[in-house]
Amino acid sequence: MKKFIYLANFIFILFILNIPSVENVDRSNFKTCEQSSFCRRQRKYKPDRSPFEVDLNSMKIVKNGHLRFLLFSTLKSHIKFKLEIFTLEHNSLRVKINELNPIRKRYEVKYSLDGEPKLV
């Protein structure tokens, strides 16, 4: 038992001694946030207000367990979206957002699921 404790302590000490070697990474090989437009854009984002709003007056019950709303951008008011919410088995929701009048219809993969989920 003592040998096991000594071995564990030895491995722990070796691990601690190797930590400073991790600091020897050449940081010039990696971008900083100032150099990445994606990072700057995400840090600039203000989460207190969403750029999208749902028009609650447009709510339509398509069938039991399927709701449809209009969603519009507060930044670009001419772009409208169709928001669909499906209530599924096992306390799940399916949310689909597509443009209301797209130039080309969005491609939807038919065989990604083993059959369509059942609405509740």
C-alpha distances in whole Angstrom, upper triangle without the diagonal:
4,5,5,7,9,10,11,13,14,16,17,19,20,21,23,25,26,28,31,32,32,35,37,39,42,44,47,46,46,49,49,50,53,54,53,56,54,51,54,56,53,53,56,56,57,55,57,60,60,63,64,65,66,69,69,73,72,70,71,69,69,68,66,62,64,65,67,67,69,67,68,67,68,68,70,72,74,71,70,67,67,64,63,60,60,58,56,54,50,51,51,54,56,57,60,62,64,68,71,73,71,73,71,69,65,63,61,59,60,57,54,54,54,57,58,56,58,60,59
4,5,5,6,9,10,11,12,14,15,16,18,20,21,23,24,26,29,30,31,34,35,37,41,43,46,45,45,48,48,50,53,53,53,56,54,51,54,56,53,52,56,56,57,55,58,61,61,63,64,66,67,71,70,74,73,71,72,71,71,70,68,64,66,67,68,69,70,68,69,68,69,69,71,73,75,72,71,68,68,65,65,62,61,60,58,56,52,53,53,56,57,59,61,63,66,69,72,74,72,74,72,70,66,65,63,61,62,59,56,56,56,59,60,58,60,62,61
4,5,5,6,9,10,10,12,14,15,16,18,20,21,23,25,27,28,29,32,33,35,39,41,44,43,43,46,47,48,52,52,51,54,53,50,53,55,52,52,55,56,57,55,58,60,60,63,64,66,67,70,70,74,73,71,72,71,71,70,68,64,65,67,68,68,70,67,68,67,68,68,70,72,74,71,70,68,68,65,64,62,61,59,57,56,52,53,53,56,57,58,60,62,65,68,71,73,71,72,70,69,65,63,62,59,61,58,55,54,55,58,59,58,60,61,61
4,5,5,6,9,10,11,12,14,15,16,18,20,21,23,26,27,27,30,32,34,37,39,42,41,41,44,44,46,49,49,49,52,50,47,50,52,49,49,52,53,53,52,54,57,57,60,60,62,63,67,67,70,70,67,68,67,67,66,64,60,62,63,64,65,66,64,65,64,65,65,67,69,71,67,67,64,64,61,60,58,57,56,54,52,48,49,49,52,53,55,57,59,61,64,67,70,67,69,67,65,61,60,58,56,57,54,51,51,51,55,56,54,56,58,57
4,5,5,6,9,10,10,12,14,15,16,18,20,21,24,26,26,29,31,33,36,38,41,41,40,43,43,44,48,48,48,51,49,46,49,51,48,47,51,51,52,50,53,56,56,58,59,61,62,66,66,69,69,67,68,67,67,66,64,60,62,62,64,64,65,63,64,63,64,64,66,68,70,67,66,64,64,61,60,58,57,55,54,52,49,49,49,52,53,54,57,58,61,64,67,69,67,69,67,65,62,60,58,57,58,55,52,52,52,56,56,54,56,58,58
4,5,5,6,9,10,10,12,14,15,16,18,20,23,24,25,28,29,32,35,37,40,40,40,43,43,44,47,48,48,51,49,47,49,51,49,48,52,52,53,52,54,57,57,60,61,63,64,68,68,72,71,69,70,69,69,69,67,63,64,65,66,66,67,65,66,64,65,65,67,69,71,68,68,65,65,62,62,60,59,58,56,55,51,52,52,54,55,56,58,60,63,65,69,71,69,70,68,67,63,62,60,58,60,57,54,54,55,58,59,57,59,60,60
4,5,5,6,9,10,11,12,14,15,17,19,22,22,23,26,27,29,33,35,38,37,37,40,41,43,46,46,46,49,47,45,47,50,47,46,50,50,52,50,53,56,56,58,59,61,62,66,66,70,69,67,68,67,67,66,65,61,62,63,64,64,65,63,64,62,63,63,65,67,69,66,66,63,63,60,60,58,57,56,54,53,49,50,50,52,53,54,56,58,60,63,66,68,66,67,65,64,60,59,57,55,57,54,51,51,52,55,56,54,57,58,58
4,5,5,6,9,10,11,12,14,16,17,20,21,22,24,26,28,32,33,37,36,35,38,38,40,43,43,43,46,44,42,45,47,44,43,47,47,48,47,49,52,52,55,56,58,59,63,63,66,66,64,65,64,64,63,61,58,59,59,61,61,62,59,60,59,60,60,62,64,66,63,62,60,60,57,57,55,54,53,51,50,46,47,47,49,50,51,53,54,57,60,63,65,63,65,63,61,57,56,55,53,54,52,48,48,49,52,53,51,54,55,55
4,5,5,6,9,10,10,12,14,16,18,20,21,23,25,27,31,32,36,35,35,38,38,39,43,43,43,46,44,42,44,47,44,43,47,47,48,47,49,52,53,55,56,59,60,63,64,67,67,65,66,65,66,65,63,60,60,61,62,62,63,60,61,60,60,60,62,65,66,63,63,61,61,58,58,56,56,55,53,52,49,49,49,50,52,53,55,56,58,61,64,67,65,66,64,63,59,58,56,55,56,54,51,51,52,55,56,54,56,57,57
4,5,5,6,9,10,11,13,15,17,18,20,22,23,26,29,31,34,34,34,37,37,39,42,42,42,46,44,42,44,47,44,43,47,48,49,48,51,54,54,56,57,60,61,65,65,69,68,66,68,67,67,67,65,61,62,62,63,63,64,61,62,60,61,61,63,65,67,64,64,62,62,59,59,57,57,56,55,53,50,51,50,52,53,54,56,57,59,62,65,67,65,66,64,63,59,58,57,55,57,54,51,51,53,56,57,55,57,59,59
4,5,5,6,9,10,11,13,16,16,17,20,21,23,27,29,32,31,31,34,35,37,40,40,40,43,41,39,42,44,41,41,44,45,46,45,48,51,51,53,54,57,58,62,62,66,65,63,64,64,64,63,62,58,58,59,60,60,61,58,59,57,58,58,60,62,64,61,61,58,59,56,56,54,54,53,51,50,47,47,47,49,49,50,52,53,56,58,62,64,61,63,61,59,56,54,53,51,53,51,47,48,49,52,53,51,54,55,56
4,5,5,6,9,10,11,14,15,16,18,20,22,26,27,31,31,30,33,33,35,38,38,38,41,39,37,40,42,39,38,42,43,44,43,45,48,48,51,52,54,56,60,60,64,63,61,63,62,62,62,60,56,57,57,58,58,59,56,57,55,56,55,58,60,62,59,59,57,57,54,54,52,52,51,50,49,46,46,45,47,48,49,51,52,54,57,60,62,60,61,60,59,55,54,52,51,53,50,47,47,49,52,52,51,53,54,54
4,5,5,6,9,10,13,14,15,18,19,22,25,27,30,30,30,33,33,35,38,38,38,42,40,38,40,43,40,39,43,44,45,44,47,50,50,52,54,56,58,62,62,66,65,64,65,65,65,65,63,59,60,60,61,61,61,58,59,57,58,57,59,62,64,61,61,59,59,57,57,55,55,54,53,52,49,49,49,50,51,51,53,54,56,59,62,64,62,63,62,61,57,56,55,53,55,53,50,50,52,55,55,54,56,57,58
4,5,5,6,9,11,12,13,16,17,19,23,25,28,28,28,31,32,34,37,37,37,40,39,37,39,42,40,39,42,43,45,44,47,50,50,52,54,56,58,61,62,66,65,63,65,64,65,64,63,59,59,60,60,60,61,58,58,56,57,56,58,61,63,60,60,58,59,56,56,55,55,54,53,52,49,49,48,50,50,51,52,53,55,58,61,63,61,62,60,59,55,54,53,52,54,52,48,49,51,54,54,53,56,57,57
4,5,5,7,10,11,11,14,16,18,21,23,26,26,26,29,29,31,34,34,34,37,36,33,36,38,36,35,39,40,41,41,43,46,46,48,50,52,54,58,58,62,61,60,61,61,61,61,59,56,56,56,57,56,57,54,55,53,53,53,55,57,59,56,56,54,55,52,53,51,51,51,49,49,46,46,45,46,47,47,49,49,52,54,58,60,57,58,57,56,52,51,50,48,51,48,45,46,47,51,51,50,52,53,54
4,5,5,8,10,11,13,15,17,21,22,26,26,26,28,28,30,33,33,34,37,36,33,35,38,36,34,38,39,40,40,42,45,46,48,50,52,54,58,58,62,61,60,62,61,62,62,60,56,57,57,57,57,57,54,54,52,53,52,54,57,59,56,57,55,55,53,53,52,52,51,50,50,47,47,46,47,48,48,50,50,52,55,58,60,58,59,58,57,53,52,51,50,52,51,47,48,49,52,53,51,54,55,55
4,6,7,8,10,12,13,16,20,21,25,25,25,28,28,31,33,33,34,37,37,34,36,39,37,36,39,41,42,42,45,47,48,50,52,54,56,60,61,65,64,63,64,64,64,64,63,59,59,59,60,59,59,56,56,54,55,54,56,59,61,58,58,57,58,55,56,54,55,54,53,53,50,50,49,50,50,50,52,52,54,57,60,62,59,61,59,58,55,54,53,52,54,52,49,50,52,55,55,54,56,57,58
4,6,5,7,10,11,13,17,19,22,22,22,25,26,28,31,31,31,35,34,31,34,36,35,34,37,39,40,40,43,46,46,47,49,52,54,58,59,62,62,60,62,62,62,62,61,57,57,57,57,57,57,54,54,52,53,51,53,56,58,55,56,54,55,53,53,52,52,52,51,51,48,48,47,47,48,48,49,50,52,54,57,59,56,57,56,55,52,51,50,49,51,49,46,47,49,52,52,51,54,55,56
4,5,6,7,10,12,15,17,20,20,20,23,23,25,28,28,28,32,31,28,31,33,31,30,34,35,37,37,39,42,42,44,46,49,51,55,56,59,59,57,59,59,59,60,58,55,54,54,55,54,54,51,51,49,49,48,50,53,55,52,53,51,52,50,51,49,50,50,49,49,46,46,44,45,45,45,47,47,49,51,55,56,54,55,54,53,49,49,48,47,50,48,44,45,48,50,51,49,52,53,54
4,5,5,7,10,13,15,18,19,19,22,22,24,27,27,28,31,31,28,30,33,32,30,34,35,37,37,40,43,43,45,47,50,52,56,57,61,60,59,61,61,61,62,61,57,57,56,56,55,55,52,52,49,50,48,51,54,55,53,54,52,53,51,52,51,52,52,51,51,49,48,47,47,47,47,48,48,50,52,56,57,55,56,55,54,51,50,50,49,52,50,47,48,50,53,53,52,55,55,56
4,5,5,8,12,14,17,17,18,21,21,24,26,26,27,31,30,28,30,33,32,31,34,36,38,38,41,44,44,45,47,50,52,56,57,61,60,59,61,61,61,62,61,57,56,56,56,55,55,52,52,49,50,48,51,54,55,53,53,52,53,51,52,51,52,52,51,51,49,48,47,47,47,47,48,48,50,51,55,57,54,55,53,53,50,49,49,47,50,49,45,47,49,52,52,51,54,55,56
4,5,6,10,11,15,15,15,18,18,21,24,23,24,27,27,24,27,30,28,27,31,32,34,34,38,40,40,41,43,47,49,52,54,57,56,55,57,57,57,58,57,53,53,52,52,52,51,48,48,46,46,45,47,50,52,49,50,48,49,47,48,47,48,48,48,48,45,45,43,44,43,43,44,44,46,48,51,53,50,51,50,49,46,45,45,44,47,45,42,43,46,49,49,48,51,52,53
4,6,9,10,13,14,14,17,17,19,21,22,23,26,26,23,25,28,27,26,29,31,33,34,37,39,39,41,43,46,48,52,54,57,56,56,58,58,58,59,58,54,54,53,53,52,51,48,48,45,45,44,46,49,51,48,49,48,50,48,49,48,49,50,49,50,47,46,45,45,45,44,45,45,46,48,51,53,50,51,50,50,47,46,46,46,48,47,44,45,48,51,50,49,52,53,54
4,6,9,12,12,14,17,17,20,22,22,23,27,27,24,26,30,29,28,31,33,35,36,39,41,41,42,45,48,51,54,56,59,58,58,60,60,60,61,60,56,56,55,55,54,53,50,49,47,47,45,47,51,52,50,51,50,51,50,51,50,51,52,51,52,50,49,47,47,47,46,47,46,48,49,53,54,51,52,51,51,47,47,47,46,49,48,45,47,49,52,52,51,54,55,56
4,6,9,9,10,13,14,17,19,19,20,23,23,21,24,27,26,25,28,30,33,34,37,39,39,40,42,45,48,51,53,56,55,55,57,57,57,58,57,54,53,52,52,51,50,47,46,44,44,42,44,47,49,46,48,46,48,46,48,47,48,49,48,49,47,47,44,44,44,43,43,43,44,46,49,50,48,48,47,47,44,43,44,43,46,45,42,43,46,49,49,48,51,52,54
4,6,6,8,11,13,16,18,16,18,22,22,20,22,26,25,25,28,30,33,34,37,39,39,39,42,45,48,51,53,56,55,55,57,58,57,59,58,55,53,53,52,51,50,46,46,43,43,41,43,47,48,45,47,46,48,47,48,48,49,50,50,51,49,48,46,45,45,43,44,43,44,45,49,50,47,47,46,47,43,43,44,43,46,45,42,44,47,50,50,49,53,53,55
4,5,6,8,9,13,14,13,15,18,19,17,19,22,22,21,24,26,29,30,33,35,35,36,38,42,44,48,50,53,52,52,54,55,55,56,56,52,51,50,49,48,47,43,42,40,40,38,40,43,44,42,44,43,45,44,45,45,47,48,48,49,47,46,44,43,42,41,41,40,41,42,46,47,44,45,44,44,41,41,42,41,45,44,41,43,46,48,48,47,51,51,53
4,5,7,9,13,13,12,14,17,19,17,18,22,22,22,24,27,30,31,34,36,36,36,38,42,45,48,50,54,52,53,54,55,55,57,57,53,52,51,50,48,47,43,42,39,40,37,39,43,44,42,43,43,45,44,46,46,48,49,49,50,49,48,45,44,43,42,42,40,41,42,46,46,43,43,43,44,41,41,42,42,45,45,41,44,47,49,49,49,52,52,54
4,7,10,13,14,12,13,17,18,17,19,22,22,22,24,27,30,31,35,36,35,35,38,41,44,47,50,53,51,51,53,54,53,55,55,51,50,49,48,47,46,42,41,39,39,37,38,42,43,41,42,41,43,42,44,44,46,47,47,48,47,46,43,43,41,40,40,39,39,40,44,45,42,42,41,41,38,38,39,39,42,41,38,41,44,46,46,46,49,50,52
4,7,10,12,10,10,14,14,13,15,18,18,18,21,23,26,27,31,32,32,32,34,38,40,44,46,49,48,48,49,50,50,52,52,48,46,46,45,43,42,39,38,35,36,34,35,39,40,37,39,38,40,39,41,41,43,44,44,45,44,43,40,39,38,37,36,35,36,37,41,42,39,39,38,39,36,36,37,36,40,39,36,38,42,44,44,43,47,47,49
4,7,8,6,7,10,11,10,12,15,15,15,18,20,23,25,28,29,29,29,31,35,38,41,43,46,45,45,47,48,48,50,50,47,45,44,42,41,40,36,35,32,33,30,32,35,37,34,36,35,38,37,39,39,41,43,43,44,43,42,39,38,37,35,35,33,34,35,38,39,36,37,36,37,34,34,35,36,39,39,36,38,41,43,43,42,46,46,48
4,5,5,7,10,11,9,10,13,14,13,15,18,21,22,26,27,27,27,30,34,36,40,42,45,44,45,47,48,48,50,50,46,45,43,42,40,39,35,34,31,31,29,31,34,36,34,36,35,37,37,39,39,41,42,43,44,43,42,39,38,37,35,35,33,34,35,38,39,37,38,37,38,35,36,37,37,40,40,37,39,43,45,44,43,46,46,48
4,5,5,8,8,5,6,10,10,9,11,14,17,19,22,23,23,23,26,30,33,36,39,42,41,41,43,45,45,47,47,43,42,40,39,37,36,32,31,28,28,25,28,31,33,31,32,32,34,33,36,36,38,40,40,42,41,39,36,35,34,32,32,30,31,32,35,37,34,35,35,36,33,34,35,35,39,39,36,38,41,43,42,41,44,44,45
4,6,7,10,7,6,10,11,10,12,15,18,20,23,24,24,24,27,31,34,37,40,43,42,43,45,47,47,49,49,46,44,42,41,38,37,33,31,28,28,25,27,31,32,31,33,33,36,35,38,38,41,42,43,45,44,42,39,38,37,34,34,32,33,33,36,37,35,35,36,37,34,35,37,37,41,42,38,41,44,46,44,44,47,46,48
4,7,9,8,8,11,13,13,14,17,20,22,26,26,26,25,28,32,35,38,41,44,43,43,46,47,47,49,50,46,44,43,41,39,37,34,32,29,29,26,28,32,33,31,33,33,36,35,38,39,41,43,43,45,44,43,40,38,37,34,34,32,32,32,36,37,34,34,34,35,33,34,35,36,40,40,37,40,43,45,44,43,46,46,48
4,5,5,6,9,10,11,12,15,18,20,23,24,23,23,25,29,32,35,38,41,39,40,42,43,43,45,46,43,40,39,37,36,34,30,29,26,26,24,25,29,30,28,30,30,32,32,34,35,37,39,39,42,41,39,36,35,33,31,30,28,29,29,33,33,31,31,31,32,29,30,32,32,36,36,34,36,39,41,40,40,43,43,44
4,5,5,6,9,10,10,12,16,18,21,21,20,20,22,26,29,32,35,38,36,37,39,41,41,43,44,41,38,37,35,33,31,27,26,22,23,20,22,25,26,25,27,27,29,29,32,33,35,37,38,41,40,38,35,33,31,29,28,26,26,26,30,30,28,28,29,30,27,28,30,31,35,36,33,35,39,40,39,38,41,41,43
4,6,5,6,9,10,11,15,16,20,20,18,18,20,24,27,30,32,35,34,35,37,38,38,40,41,37,35,34,32,30,29,25,24,21,22,19,21,24,25,23,25,24,27,26,29,30,32,34,35,37,36,35,32,30,28,25,25,23,24,24,27,28,26,27,27,27,25,26,27,28,32,32,30,32,35,37,35,35,38,38,39
4,5,5,6,9,10,14,15,18,19,19,19,21,25,28,31,34,37,36,36,38,40,40,42,42,38,37,35,34,32,30,27,26,23,23,21,23,26,28,26,27,27,29,28,30,31,33,35,35,38,37,35,32,30,29,27,27,25,26,27,30,31,29,30,30,31,28,29,30,31,34,35,32,33,37,38,37,36,39,39,40
4,6,5,6,9,12,14,18,18,18,18,21,25,28,31,33,36,36,36,39,40,41,43,43,40,38,36,34,32,30,27,25,22,22,19,22,25,27,25,27,27,30,29,32,32,35,37,38,40,39,37,34,32,31,28,28,26,27,27,30,32,30,31,31,32,29,31,32,33,37,37,34,36,40,41,39,39,41,41,42
4,6,5,6,10,12,15,15,15,14,17,21,24,27,30,33,32,33,35,37,37,40,40,37,35,33,31,29,27,23,21,18,18,16,18,21,23,21,23,23,26,25,28,29,32,34,35,37,37,35,32,30,28,25,25,23,24,24,27,28,26,27,28,28,26,28,29,31,34,35,32,34,38,39,37,36,39,38,39
4,5,5,9,10,14,14,13,14,17,20,23,26,29,32,31,31,34,35,36,38,38,35,33,31,29,27,26,22,21,18,18,17,19,22,24,22,23,23,25,24,27,27,30,31,32,35,34,32,29,27,26,23,23,21,23,23,27,28,27,28,29,29,26,27,28,29,33,34,30,32,36,37,35,34,36,36,37
4,5,8,10,13,14,15,16,19,22,25,28,30,34,33,34,36,38,39,41,41,37,35,34,32,30,29,25,24,21,20,19,21,24,27,25,26,26,28,27,29,30,32,34,35,37,36,34,31,29,29,26,27,25,26,27,30,32,30,32,32,32,30,31,32,33,36,37,34,35,39,40,38,37,39,38,39
4,6,9,12,13,13,14,17,20,24,27,29,32,32,33,35,37,38,40,41,37,35,33,32,29,27,23,22,18,18,16,19,22,24,23,24,25,27,26,29,30,33,34,36,38,38,35,32,30,29,27,27,24,26,26,29,30,29,31,31,32,29,32,32,34,37,38,35,37,40,41,39,38,40,39,40
4,6,9,9,10,10,14,17,20,23,25,29,28,29,32,34,35,37,37,34,32,29,28,25,24,20,19,15,15,14,17,19,22,20,21,21,24,23,26,26,29,31,32,35,34,32,29,27,26,23,23,21,23,23,26,28,27,28,29,29,27,29,30,32,35,36,33,34,38,38,36,35,37,35,36
4,6,7,8,10,13,16,19,22,24,27,27,28,31,33,34,36,36,33,31,29,27,25,23,20,18,15,14,14,17,19,22,21,22,22,24,23,26,26,29,30,32,35,34,31,29,27,26,23,24,22,24,24,26,29,28,30,31,31,29,31,31,33,36,38,35,36,39,39,37,35,37,35,36
4,6,7,10,12,14,17,20,22,25,25,25,28,30,32,33,33,30,28,26,25,23,22,18,17,15,14,15,18,20,23,21,21,21,23,21,23,23,26,27,29,31,30,27,25,23,23,21,22,20,22,23,25,28,28,30,31,30,28,30,30,32,34,35,32,33,36,37,34,32,34,32,33
4,7,10,12,13,16,19,20,24,25,25,28,30,32,34,33,30,29,26,25,22,21,18,18,16,14,15,19,20,23,22,22,21,23,21,24,24,27,28,30,32,32,28,27,24,25,22,23,21,24,24,26,29,29,32,33,32,30,32,32,34,37,38,35,35,39,39,36,34,35,33,33
4,7,9,10,13,16,18,21,21,22,25,27,29,31,31,29,27,24,23,20,18,15,14,12,10,12,15,16,19,18,18,18,20,19,22,22,25,27,29,32,31,28,26,24,24,20,21,19,21,21,23,26,26,29,30,29,27,30,30,33,35,37,34,34,38,37,34,33,34,32,32
4,5,7,11,14,16,19,19,20,23,25,26,29,29,26,24,21,20,17,15,12,11,9,8,10,13,14,17,15,15,15,17,15,18,19,22,24,26,29,29,26,24,21,20,17,18,15,17,18,19,22,22,25,26,25,24,26,26,29,31,33,31,31,34,34,31,30,31,29,30
4,7,11,13,16,19,18,20,23,25,26,29,30,27,24,22,19,16,14,10,9,6,5,6,9,10,13,12,12,13,15,15,18,19,23,25,28,31,31,28,26,23,21,18,17,15,16,15,17,19,20,22,24,23,22,25,25,28,31,33,31,31,35,34,31,30,32,30,31
4,7,10,13,15,15,16,19,21,22,25,26,23,21,18,16,12,10,7,6,4,6,8,9,10,12,10,10,10,12,11,15,16,20,22,25,28,29,26,23,20,19,15,15,12,13,13,14,17,18,21,22,21,20,23,23,26,28,31,29,29,33,32,29,28,29,27,28
4,7,9,12,12,13,16,19,21,23,24,22,19,16,14,10,9,6,6,6,7,10,11,10,13,12,10,10,12,11,14,15,19,21,24,28,28,25,23,20,19,15,15,13,14,14,14,18,19,22,23,22,22,25,25,28,29,32,30,30,33,32,29,27,28,26,26
4,6,9,9,9,12,15,17,20,20,19,16,12,10,7,6,5,7,9,10,14,14,12,14,13,10,9,10,8,11,12,16,18,22,25,26,23,21,17,17,13,14,12,13,14,13,17,18,22,23,22,21,24,23,26,28,30,29,29,31,30,26,25,26,23,23
4,5,6,7,11,14,16,19,20,19,16,13,10,7,5,6,8,11,12,15,15,12,14,13,10,10,10,10,13,14,18,20,23,27,28,25,23,20,19,16,16,14,15,15,13,17,19,22,24,22,22,25,25,28,29,32,31,31,33,31,28,27,27,24,24
4,5,5,9,12,15,17,18,17,15,11,10,7,8,9,11,14,15,19,19,16,18,17,14,13,12,11,13,13,16,18,22,25,26,23,22,19,19,16,17,15,17,17,16,19,22,25,26,25,24,27,26,29,30,33,31,31,33,31,27,26,25,22,22
4,6,9,12,15,17,19,18,16,12,11,8,9,11,13,16,17,20,20,17,18,18,14,14,13,13,14,16,18,20,24,27,29,26,25,21,21,19,19,18,19,18,16,19,22,26,27,25,25,28,28,31,32,34,33,33,35,33,29,28,27,24,24
4,6,10,12,15,17,17,14,10,8,5,6,9,11,15,17,20,19,16,16,16,12,12,10,10,12,13,16,19,22,26,28,25,23,20,19,17,16,15,15,15,13,16,19,22,23,22,22,25,24,28,28,31,30,30,32,30,26,25,25,22,22
4,7,9,12,13,13,11,7,6,5,7,10,13,17,19,22,21,19,19,18,14,13,11,10,10,11,13,15,19,22,24,22,20,17,16,14,15,14,16,16,14,18,20,24,24,22,22,25,24,26,27,29,29,28,30,27,24,22,22,18,18
4,6,9,11,11,9,6,5,7,9,13,16,20,22,25,24,21,21,20,16,14,11,11,10,11,12,14,18,21,24,21,20,17,16,15,15,15,16,17,14,18,20,24,24,21,22,24,22,25,25,28,27,26,28,25,22,21,20,16,17
4,6,7,8,6,5,6,9,12,15,19,22,25,28,27,25,25,23,19,17,13,12,10,10,10,12,15,18,21,19,18,15,15,14,15,16,17,19,17,20,22,26,26,23,22,24,22,25,24,27,26,25,26,23,19,18,17,13,13
4,7,8,6,6,7,10,13,16,20,23,26,29,27,25,25,23,19,16,13,12,9,10,10,12,15,18,21,20,18,15,14,14,14,15,16,18,16,19,21,24,23,20,20,22,20,22,21,24,24,22,24,20,17,16,15,12,13
4,6,5,7,10,13,17,19,23,26,29,32,31,29,28,26,22,20,16,15,12,11,10,11,13,15,19,18,17,15,14,15,16,18,19,21,19,22,24,27,26,23,22,23,21,23,21,23,24,22,22,19,16,15,13,9,10
4,6,8,11,15,18,21,25,28,30,33,32,31,31,28,24,22,18,16,13,11,9,9,11,13,16,15,15,13,14,15,16,19,21,23,22,25,26,30,29,25,25,25,22,24,22,24,24,22,22,19,16,14,11,8,7
4,7,10,13,17,19,23,26,28,31,30,29,29,27,23,20,16,14,10,8,6,5,8,10,13,12,11,10,10,12,14,16,19,21,21,24,25,29,27,24,23,23,21,22,21,22,22,19,20,17,14,12,10,6,6
4,7,10,14,16,20,23,25,28,27,26,26,23,19,16,13,11,7,6,5,7,9,13,16,14,13,10,9,10,11,13,15,18,17,20,21,25,24,20,20,21,18,20,19,21,21,19,20,17,14,12,11,8,9
4,7,11,13,16,20,22,25,24,23,23,20,17,14,10,8,6,5,7,9,12,16,18,16,14,11,11,10,11,12,14,16,15,18,20,24,23,20,20,21,19,21,21,24,23,21,23,21,17,15,15,11,12
4,7,10,13,17,19,22,21,19,19,17,13,10,7,6,5,6,9,12,15,19,21,19,17,13,12,10,10,10,11,13,11,15,17,21,20,18,17,19,18,21,21,24,23,22,24,22,18,17,17,14,16
4,6,10,13,16,19,18,16,16,14,10,8,6,5,6,8,12,14,18,21,23,21,19,15,14,11,11,10,11,12,10,14,16,20,20,18,18,21,20,23,23,26,25,25,27,25,21,21,21,18,19
4,7,10,13,15,14,12,12,11,7,6,5,6,9,11,15,18,21,25,27,24,22,18,16,13,12,10,10,10,8,12,14,18,19,17,17,20,20,23,25,28,27,27,29,27,24,23,24,21,22
4,7,10,12,12,10,11,9,6,5,6,6,10,12,16,19,22,25,27,24,21,18,16,12,11,8,9,9,9,12,14,18,19,17,17,20,20,23,25,28,26,27,30,28,25,24,25,22,24
4,6,9,8,7,8,6,5,6,9,10,13,16,20,22,25,29,30,28,25,21,19,16,14,11,11,10,10,12,14,17,19,18,18,21,22,25,27,30,29,29,33,31,28,27,28,26,28
4,5,5,5,8,6,7,8,12,12,16,18,22,25,27,31,32,29,26,23,21,17,16,12,13,11,12,14,15,18,20,19,19,22,23,26,29,31,30,31,34,33,30,29,31,29,30
4,6,6,9,9,10,12,15,15,19,21,25,27,30,34,34,31,29,25,24,20,19,16,16,15,16,18,18,21,23,23,23,26,27,30,32,35,33,34,37,36,33,33,34,32,33
4,6,9,9,11,13,17,18,21,23,27,30,32,36,36,34,31,27,26,22,21,17,17,15,17,18,18,20,22,23,22,26,27,30,33,35,34,35,38,38,35,34,36,34,35
4,6,6,9,12,15,17,21,23,27,30,32,36,37,34,31,28,26,22,20,16,15,13,14,15,15,17,19,20,20,24,25,29,31,34,33,34,38,37,34,34,35,33,35
4,5,7,11,14,16,20,22,26,29,32,35,37,34,31,28,26,22,20,16,15,13,13,14,15,17,20,21,21,25,26,30,32,35,34,35,38,37,34,33,35,32,34
4,6,10,13,16,20,23,26,29,32,36,37,35,32,28,26,22,20,16,14,11,11,11,12,14,17,18,19,23,25,28,30,34,33,34,37,36,33,33,34,32,34
4,7,10,13,17,20,23,26,29,32,34,32,29,25,23,19,16,13,11,8,8,9,10,12,15,15,16,19,21,25,27,30,29,30,34,32,29,30,31,29,31
4,7,10,13,16,20,23,26,29,31,29,26,22,20,16,14,10,9,6,6,8,10,13,15,14,15,18,19,23,25,28,27,28,31,30,27,27,28,26,28
4,6,10,13,16,20,22,26,28,25,22,19,16,13,10,7,6,4,5,8,9,13,14,13,12,16,16,20,22,25,24,25,28,26,23,23,24,22,24
4,6,10,13,17,19,23,25,23,20,16,14,10,8,6,5,6,5,9,10,14,15,12,12,15,15,19,20,23,22,22,25,23,20,20,21,19,21
4,7,10,13,16,20,22,19,16,13,11,7,6,5,7,9,9,13,14,17,17,15,14,16,15,18,20,22,21,21,24,22,19,18,19,17,18
4,7,10,13,16,19,17,14,10,8,6,5,6,9,11,11,15,16,19,19,16,14,16,14,17,18,20,19,18,21,19,15,15,15,13,15
4,7,10,13,15,13,10,7,6,5,7,9,12,15,15,19,19,23,22,19,17,18,16,18,18,21,19,18,20,18,15,13,13,11,12
4,6,10,12,11,9,6,5,6,8,12,14,17,18,21,21,25,23,20,18,19,16,17,17,19,17,16,17,15,12,10,9,7,8
4,7,9,8,6,5,7,9,12,15,18,21,21,25,25,29,27,24,22,22,19,20,19,20,19,16,18,16,13,10,9,6,6
4,7,6,5,6,7,11,13,17,20,23,23,27,27,30,28,24,22,22,19,19,18,18,17,14,15,13,10,7,6,5,5
4,6,6,8,10,14,17,20,23,27,27,30,30,33,31,28,25,25,21,21,19,19,18,15,15,13,11,8,6,6,6
4,6,9,12,15,18,22,25,29,29,33,32,36,34,30,27,27,23,23,22,21,19,16,16,16,14,10,10,10,9
4,7,10,13,17,20,23,27,28,31,31,35,33,29,27,27,23,23,23,23,21,18,19,18,16,12,11,10,9
4,7,10,13,17,20,24,25,28,28,31,29,26,23,23,20,20,20,20,17,15,16,16,13,10,10,10,10
4,6,10,13,16,20,21,24,24,28,26,23,20,21,18,18,18,19,17,15,17,16,13,10,11,9,10
4,7,10,13,17,18,21,21,24,22,19,17,17,14,15,15,17,14,13,15,14,11,9,11,10,12
4,7,10,14,15,18,18,21,20,17,15,16,14,15,16,18,16,15,18,17,14,12,14,13,14
4,7,10,12,15,14,18,16,13,11,13,11,13,15,17,15,15,18,17,14,14,15,14,17
4,7,9,12,12,15,15,12,10,13,12,15,17,19,18,18,22,21,18,17,19,18,20
4,6,9,8,11,11,9,7,11,11,14,16,19,18,20,23,21,19,19,21,20,22
4,6,5,9,10,9,9,12,14,17,19,23,22,23,26,25,22,23,24,23,26
4,6,10,11,10,11,14,16,19,21,24,24,25,28,26,23,23,25,23,25
4,7,9,9,11,14,16,20,22,25,25,26,29,27,25,26,27,26,28
4,5,6,8,12,14,18,20,23,23,25,28,26,24,25,27,26,29
4,7,9,12,15,19,21,24,24,27,30,28,26,28,30,29,33
4,6,9,12,15,17,21,21,23,26,25,23,25,28,28,31
4,6,9,12,14,18,18,20,23,22,20,22,24,24,27
4,6,10,12,15,15,17,21,20,18,20,22,22,26
4,7,9,12,12,15,18,17,16,18,21,22,25
4,6,9,9,11,14,14,12,15,18,18,22
4,6,6,9,12,12,11,14,17,19,22
4,6,7,9,9,9,12,15,17,21
4,5,7,8,9,12,15,18,22
4,7,9,9,11,15,18,21
4,5,7,8,12,15,18
4,7,8,11,15,18
4,6,9,12,15
4,6,9,13
4,7,10
4,7
4
